[in-house]
Amino acid sequence: ITASILATLALRDVAVSDVYAKVISDEHRRVMEKLGVTETIFPERESGQRLATRVGSRAILNYVRVGTGFGIQEM
C-alpha cells in the first residue's frame, strides 16, 4: 500500500494525468481515490467474480464484465 501511495504521489508531482492503481482492499481504494487516481483496479476480486460466474453455470466457458450490468459470455 505504501509503495502505491508513494508512486502515485511521484506521478502526480511530474504531472501524469491518468493514473491507474491496483488496490487490495476498500480502504486502499479510498486512499488512492483521495489522491486522485483515474481508476482503481481489484484484479483478484474481478478474477474471482469471473470464476464464480463460470462455476455457477456449466454452460458458460468464459465471462467478461464490460460495465455495470453488462457482460460478454462464451457458451
C-alpha distances in whole Angstrom, upper triangle without the diagonal:
4,5,5,6,9,10,11,12,14,15,17,18,20,21,20,21,19,15,14,10,9,8,8,10,12,10,7,10,12,9,9,13,14,13,15,14,17,16,13,13,13,15,15,17,19,20,21,23,25,26,27,29,31,31,33,36,37,39,35,34,31,29,27,26,27,27,27,30,31,30,32,34,35,38
4,6,5,6,9,10,11,12,14,15,17,19,20,19,21,19,16,15,12,12,11,12,13,15,13,10,13,14,10,11,14,14,13,16,15,18,18,15,16,17,18,19,20,23,24,25,27,29,30,31,33,34,35,37,39,41,42,39,38,34,33,30,29,30,29,30,33,34,33,35,37,39,41
4,5,5,6,8,10,10,12,14,15,17,18,17,19,18,14,14,11,11,11,12,15,17,15,12,14,15,12,11,15,16,13,16,14,17,17,15,16,16,17,19,20,22,23,25,26,28,29,31,33,34,35,36,39,40,41,38,36,33,32,29,29,29,29,30,33,33,33,34,36,37,40
4,6,5,6,9,10,10,12,14,16,16,15,16,14,11,10,7,8,8,11,13,14,13,9,11,13,10,8,12,13,11,13,11,14,13,11,12,13,15,17,18,19,21,23,24,25,27,28,30,32,33,34,37,38,39,35,34,31,29,26,25,26,25,26,30,30,29,31,33,35,38
4,5,5,6,9,10,11,12,15,15,14,16,15,11,12,9,11,10,13,14,14,12,9,11,11,8,7,10,10,8,11,10,14,14,12,14,16,18,19,20,22,24,25,26,28,30,31,32,34,35,37,39,41,42,38,37,34,32,29,27,27,27,27,31,31,31,33,35,37,40
4,5,5,6,9,10,10,13,14,14,16,16,12,14,12,13,14,16,17,18,16,13,14,15,12,10,14,13,10,13,12,16,16,15,17,19,20,22,24,25,26,28,29,31,32,34,36,37,38,40,42,44,44,41,39,36,34,32,30,30,30,31,34,34,34,36,38,40,43
4,5,5,6,9,10,11,12,11,14,13,10,11,10,12,13,16,18,19,17,14,15,16,13,11,14,14,11,13,11,14,15,14,15,18,19,21,22,23,25,27,28,29,31,33,34,35,37,38,40,42,42,39,37,34,32,29,28,28,28,29,32,32,32,34,36,37,41
4,5,5,6,9,10,11,9,11,10,7,9,8,11,12,15,17,17,16,12,13,13,11,8,11,11,7,9,8,11,12,12,14,17,18,21,22,22,24,26,27,28,30,32,33,35,36,38,40,41,42,38,37,33,31,28,27,26,25,27,30,30,30,32,35,37,40
4,5,5,6,9,10,10,12,12,10,13,12,15,15,18,19,19,17,14,15,15,12,10,12,11,8,10,10,13,15,15,18,20,22,24,25,26,28,30,31,32,34,35,37,38,40,41,43,45,45,42,41,37,35,32,30,29,29,30,33,34,34,36,38,40,44
4,5,5,7,9,9,12,13,11,13,13,16,17,20,22,22,21,17,18,18,15,13,15,15,11,12,12,15,17,17,19,22,23,26,27,27,29,31,32,33,35,37,38,40,41,43,45,46,46,43,41,38,36,33,32,31,30,32,35,35,35,37,39,41,44
4,5,5,6,5,8,9,8,11,12,15,17,20,22,22,21,17,17,18,15,13,14,15,11,11,10,12,14,15,17,20,22,24,26,26,27,30,31,31,34,35,36,38,40,41,43,44,44,40,39,35,33,30,29,28,27,29,33,32,32,34,37,38,42
4,5,5,6,7,9,8,12,13,16,18,21,22,22,20,18,17,17,14,12,13,12,9,9,9,11,14,16,18,21,23,26,27,27,29,31,32,33,35,37,37,39,41,42,44,46,46,42,41,37,35,31,30,28,28,29,33,33,33,35,38,40,43
4,5,8,10,13,12,15,16,19,21,24,25,25,23,20,20,20,17,15,16,15,12,12,13,15,18,19,22,25,26,29,30,30,32,35,35,36,39,40,41,42,44,46,47,49,49,45,44,40,38,35,33,32,31,33,36,36,37,39,41,43,47
4,6,9,12,12,15,17,20,22,25,27,27,25,22,22,22,20,17,18,18,14,14,14,15,18,20,22,25,27,30,31,31,32,35,36,36,39,40,41,42,45,46,47,49,49,45,43,40,38,34,33,31,31,33,37,36,36,38,41,42,46
4,6,9,10,14,16,20,21,25,26,26,25,22,21,21,19,16,17,16,13,12,12,13,16,18,21,25,26,29,30,29,32,34,34,35,38,39,40,41,44,44,46,48,47,43,42,38,36,33,31,29,29,30,34,34,34,36,39,41,44
4,6,7,11,13,17,19,23,24,24,23,20,19,20,18,15,15,16,13,11,10,11,14,16,18,21,23,26,27,26,28,31,31,32,34,36,36,38,40,41,43,44,44,40,39,35,33,29,28,26,26,28,31,31,31,32,35,37,41
4,7,10,13,17,19,23,24,23,23,20,18,19,18,14,14,15,12,10,9,8,12,14,17,21,22,26,26,25,27,30,30,30,33,35,35,36,39,40,41,43,42,38,37,34,31,27,26,24,23,25,28,28,29,30,33,35,39
4,7,10,14,16,20,21,20,21,18,16,17,16,13,12,14,12,9,7,5,8,11,13,17,19,22,22,21,24,26,26,26,29,31,31,33,35,36,37,39,38,35,33,30,27,24,22,20,20,22,25,25,25,27,30,32,35
4,6,10,12,16,18,18,18,15,13,15,13,10,10,13,10,8,5,5,7,9,11,15,16,19,20,19,21,24,24,25,27,29,29,31,33,34,36,37,37,33,32,29,26,23,21,20,20,21,25,25,25,27,29,31,35
4,7,10,13,15,15,16,13,11,13,13,9,10,13,11,10,6,6,5,6,7,11,12,15,16,15,18,20,20,21,24,25,26,27,30,31,32,34,34,30,29,25,23,20,18,17,17,19,22,22,22,23,26,28,31
4,6,10,12,13,13,10,8,11,11,7,9,12,11,10,7,8,6,5,6,9,10,13,14,14,16,19,19,20,22,24,25,27,28,30,32,33,34,30,29,25,23,20,19,19,18,20,23,23,23,24,27,29,32
4,7,10,11,12,9,9,12,12,9,12,15,14,14,10,11,9,6,5,6,7,10,11,12,13,15,16,18,19,21,22,24,25,27,29,30,31,27,26,23,21,18,18,18,18,19,22,22,22,23,25,27,30
4,6,8,9,6,6,9,10,8,11,13,13,14,11,13,10,6,6,6,8,9,10,12,14,15,16,18,19,20,22,24,25,26,29,31,32,28,27,24,22,20,18,19,19,19,22,23,22,24,26,28,31
4,7,8,6,8,11,11,11,13,16,16,17,15,16,13,10,9,6,9,8,9,12,13,13,15,17,18,19,21,23,24,25,28,29,31,28,27,24,22,20,19,21,21,21,23,24,23,25,26,28,31
4,5,5,6,9,10,11,12,14,16,17,15,17,14,10,10,8,11,10,10,13,15,14,15,18,19,19,22,24,24,25,28,30,32,28,28,25,23,22,20,22,21,20,22,24,24,26,27,30,32
4,5,5,6,9,10,10,12,14,15,14,16,13,10,11,9,13,13,11,14,17,16,16,19,21,20,22,25,25,26,29,31,32,29,29,26,24,22,20,21,19,18,21,23,23,26,28,30,32
4,5,5,6,9,10,11,13,15,14,16,14,12,13,12,16,16,15,17,20,19,20,23,24,24,26,28,29,29,32,35,36,33,33,30,27,25,23,24,23,22,24,26,27,30,31,34,36
4,5,5,6,9,10,11,13,12,14,12,9,11,10,14,14,14,16,18,19,20,22,24,24,26,28,29,30,32,35,36,32,32,29,27,24,22,23,22,22,25,26,26,29,30,33,35
4,5,5,6,9,10,11,9,11,9,6,8,9,13,14,13,14,17,18,18,21,23,23,24,27,28,28,31,33,34,31,30,27,24,22,20,20,19,18,21,23,23,26,28,31,33
4,6,5,6,9,10,10,12,11,9,12,13,16,17,16,18,21,21,21,24,26,26,27,30,31,31,33,36,37,33,34,30,27,25,22,23,21,20,23,25,26,29,31,34,36
4,5,5,6,9,9,13,12,10,13,14,17,19,18,20,23,23,24,26,28,28,30,32,33,34,36,39,39,36,36,32,30,27,25,25,23,23,26,28,29,31,33,36,39
4,5,5,7,6,9,9,7,11,12,15,17,17,18,21,22,22,24,27,27,28,31,32,33,35,37,38,34,34,30,28,25,23,23,21,21,25,26,26,29,31,34,37
4,5,5,5,8,8,8,11,13,17,19,18,19,22,23,23,25,27,27,28,31,32,33,35,37,38,34,34,30,28,25,22,21,19,19,23,24,25,28,31,33,36
4,5,8,11,11,11,15,17,20,22,21,22,25,26,26,28,31,31,32,34,36,36,38,41,41,38,38,34,31,28,26,25,23,23,26,28,29,32,34,37,40
4,6,9,11,11,15,17,20,22,22,23,26,27,27,29,31,32,33,35,37,37,40,42,42,39,38,34,32,29,26,26,24,24,28,29,30,32,35,38,41
4,6,9,10,14,17,20,22,22,22,25,27,26,28,31,31,32,34,36,36,38,41,41,37,37,33,30,27,24,23,21,22,26,26,28,30,33,36,39
4,6,7,11,14,16,19,19,19,22,24,23,25,28,29,29,31,33,34,36,38,38,34,33,30,27,24,22,20,19,20,24,24,25,27,30,32,36
4,7,10,14,16,19,19,18,21,23,22,23,26,27,27,30,32,32,34,36,36,32,31,28,25,21,19,17,16,18,21,21,22,24,27,30,33
4,7,10,12,16,15,14,17,19,19,20,23,24,24,26,28,29,30,32,32,29,28,24,22,18,16,15,14,15,19,19,19,22,24,27,30
4,7,10,12,12,12,15,17,16,18,21,21,22,24,26,27,29,31,31,27,27,23,21,18,16,15,14,15,19,19,19,22,24,26,30
4,6,9,9,9,11,13,13,15,17,18,19,21,23,24,26,28,28,24,23,20,18,15,13,14,13,15,18,18,17,19,21,23,26
4,6,5,6,9,10,11,12,14,15,17,19,20,21,23,25,26,23,22,19,16,14,13,15,15,15,18,18,17,19,20,23,25
4,6,5,6,9,10,11,12,14,15,17,18,20,22,23,24,20,19,16,14,13,12,14,15,16,18,18,16,18,19,20,23
4,5,5,6,9,10,11,12,14,15,16,18,20,22,23,20,19,16,15,14,14,16,17,18,20,19,18,19,19,21,23
4,5,5,6,9,10,10,12,14,15,16,19,21,22,19,19,16,14,13,12,15,15,15,17,17,16,18,18,20,22
4,5,5,6,9,10,11,13,14,15,17,19,20,16,16,13,11,9,9,11,12,13,14,14,12,14,15,17,19
4,5,5,6,9,10,11,12,14,16,17,18,15,14,11,10,10,10,13,15,16,17,16,14,14,14,16,18
4,5,5,6,9,10,10,12,15,16,18,15,14,12,11,12,12,15,16,17,17,17,15,16,16,17,19
4,5,5,6,9,10,10,13,15,16,13,14,11,9,9,9,13,13,13,13,14,12,13,13,15,17
4,5,5,6,9,10,11,13,14,10,10,7,6,7,8,12,13,14,14,13,10,11,10,12,14
4,5,5,6,8,10,11,13,10,10,8,8,10,12,15,17,18,17,16,14,14,12,13,14
4,5,5,6,9,11,13,11,11,11,10,12,12,16,17,17,16,16,14,15,13,14,15
4,6,5,7,9,10,8,9,8,7,10,10,14,15,15,14,13,11,11,10,11,12
4,5,6,7,8,5,6,6,7,10,12,16,18,18,17,16,13,12,9,10,10
4,5,6,9,8,9,10,11,14,15,19,21,21,19,19,16,16,13,13,13
4,7,9,8,11,12,11,14,15,19,20,19,17,17,15,15,13,14,13
4,5,6,9,10,11,14,16,19,21,20,18,17,15,14,11,11,10
4,6,7,10,12,16,18,21,23,23,21,20,17,16,12,11,9
4,6,9,11,15,17,20,22,22,20,18,15,13,10,9,5
4,6,7,11,13,16,18,19,17,15,12,10,7,6,5
4,7,11,14,16,19,21,19,17,13,11,7,5,5
4,7,10,13,16,18,16,14,10,8,6,5,7
4,7,10,12,14,13,10,7,6,5,6,9
4,6,9,12,11,9,5,5,7,9,12
4,6,8,8,6,4,6,9,12,15
4,7,8,6,5,7,11,14,17
4,6,5,7,10,13,17,19
4,6,8,12,15,18,21
4,7,11,13,17,18
4,7,10,14,16
4,7,10,13
4,7,10
4,6
4
